[in-house]
């Protein structure tokens, strides 16, 4: 990766990392890599950032295999991508898709799915000796989660940039906390990242997608908001 690319990626995450003390000397950071644009950009950004970061830290990429047959072969692309950025890749097999859609037949599957994926990822990170788990949530996710909590739970809440989980003794960090989805789309396209298609039956048919559409409407109708 050239110097220009290093500077671009460091600019995406440096402010958030510094503001919230996300990465410390000697950290072992597990990056949750689903194959989507956000997680692939995050892995590439962190792999670049560690080159000149004042804090020396290690990276491990972890992918939770949801159990979709059509994705098994394509997971090899993720392994090849991780190798290209010099990060070891660990695949955790699971039957989350079957549990959510066949066993439980969840009418609103996202909450249970997310809970199971987070549990598998955090447990794997702990087993691998990692003390931090980095996720690709960005500023748009922060806003969408805020409005999801407001409309569906009646409370003002969203996820934090850094959260310690006492049950698993790992800290979840979100280095893209200040970055927009548009910025990340641009990076993914510019570097032709191997983004995998999301096979989930609920993809684009969720409450979060409603919030995404709401944000677009607000930005269009109230530009200064």
N, C-alpha and C positions, 0 to 999 in steps of 0.2 A: 504493500500500500504506500502511495507517495505522500510527501509532506503535506500537500494541499488537502488530501483526504484525511490525514491525521488531524489537521487543524479543524476541518469541518466537523468531524465526529466528536472531537474534544469539546467544541463549542456547544454541541447539543446537550452534553451531560455534565460538563465541568461545573456550571453554576449550581445545579441541583445537588451534585455530590458535595460541593464545598459548603453550600448553605445548610445542609442537613447532616453533614458528617457521615455520609452513607458508607464510605469505604475507608478503612483504617489499615495501618501497616500490618502485614501478615494475614489479612483476611483471606479466607477461601470462599469464593463466591460461586454459587450454583446459579446458572442462568436457565430459567424455564424457557425451553425452545419448542414451541408448538408446530412451527413451520409457517406461521403467519408472518406478515410483513413486520409487525411490531417486534416480535421476539427475534427475528433474524437481524433486523436493524440494531437492536440492542446488543446482540452478541458481537456483531461487527464493530459497533461503537466502543464497547468495553474492551475488545481485543486491541483496538487502536489506542485507547486511552491508557491502558496499562503500560504501554511502551515508554511514555514520558511522565506518568503519574508520580508525584512525590512519594506516594505510599505504594509499596510493593505488595501486590496481591496476586492470587492464583484464580483461574477460571475453570469451571467445569460446566459443560452443557448437559442438561437433563431433559429428555423428552418422555412424556407419559403417553405410551401407546394406548389409545382409547379402545382398541379392539376392532376397528373398521378394517375389513379384509382388503379393501381397495387401497388402503394407505400403507400396507406393510412393505410393498416393494419401494414405494416412494420415500420411505424413511431412510433408505440408503443415500438419497440425495442430501438429506440433512447431515448425515455422517460425513459425506464428502465436503460439504460446506464447512462444517466444524474443523475438519482437517486443514482446509485452506486458510483458516484464521488461527491455526495452531492451538486449538482448544479440544481436549478430549470430550467424547460424546458418549453418554450413557442413556440407553433406552430402557424404560421401566414398563414391562407388559402389564396390561390390566384388562378387565372386562367391563369398564365403566359404561360404554355404549349399550351393552346388553342389559346391564342392571337398570339403567335409566329408561330405556325405550321398550325393552321386552319384558323384563321382570316387574319393574315398578309401574311401567306405562304412564310415566309422569305427564300430565297435561301441560304443566309449565316446567320443563326439564332443566332450565338453565341453572337455577339455584342449587339443586342437588348435584348436577354435573360439576359445577364450579367447586363445590365443597369437596367432592371426591377427588378431583384433580389436584386441588391445593394440598389435600392430605397426603396423596401419593407423592407429590413433588417435595413437600417439606420433609417427609419421612426419609425419602431417598437422599436428599441433601444432607440430613443429619447422619445417615448411615455412611455416607461418603466422606464424612469429616468436614463438611462445609458449615460455616457459621452464619453466612448470609445467603439469601435467595433473592435474585434480581428478576423483576417482572417488567414486561414491556408496556405497562399502562402509561398513557400520555395525558396531556392536559384536557383533551376532549373527553376522555374516560372519566376524569375527575368531575367535570361538569355533568355528564350524563348520569353518573352515580348519585350526585347531589340531587338531581331532579327525580330520579327513581325513588330515592329515600323520601323525598318530599311528597310525591304523589301517591306512592304505594304503601308507605309506612307512616306517613304523617310526622316525620321528624327531619331536622336539618343535619345531614351527615354525609360524609364521603370518606374514601380511604385516604390514609396519611402517606407522606412520602417515605417514611421509615417506621416500621412497626415491629416491636419485639414480641415473639410468640413464646410464652413461657411453657406451653405444653410440649413443644418440640425443641425449645432452646435454640431457635434460629431467628434472625432478624430479616424481615422482608423489606427490600428497598426498591424504589421506583425511579431510576435515573432519568427517565423521560418525563418527569413530573411537569417540567416547564415547556415541553415540546408539543407542537400541534400535530394532529393526524396528517395534515397536509404536508408538513415538513418531512414526516416519516415516509409518506407516499413518494415524495420526491427523491429521497435517498434510495429507497427500494428500487425505483425505476432507473435511477442514474447508474446504480451498480449492478443492475440485472440480478437481484437476489432471487434464489430459487424458491419463491413463495409457493407453498402447497395449497391446493384447493381444499376448502373446509367441507367435509362430507356430511356434517351434522344435518339431520332433517329439519332442525329448527333454525338453521342459519338464515338470517334476514327476516325472520318471522318472530321476533322477540320484543319484549318491552323495551330493551335497550335500543333496539332499532327505532322504536317510536320516539325515544328521547333524542336520538341522533337526528331524526327528521324535524323534531321540535326545535333543536338548536339551529338547524339550517333556516327554519322559518323565522326565528328570532333575529338571526344575523341579517336576513334579507329585509325584514320589516322594521327592525330597530337597529340599524348599523352601529350606533354608538354604545349599545348595551354590552 
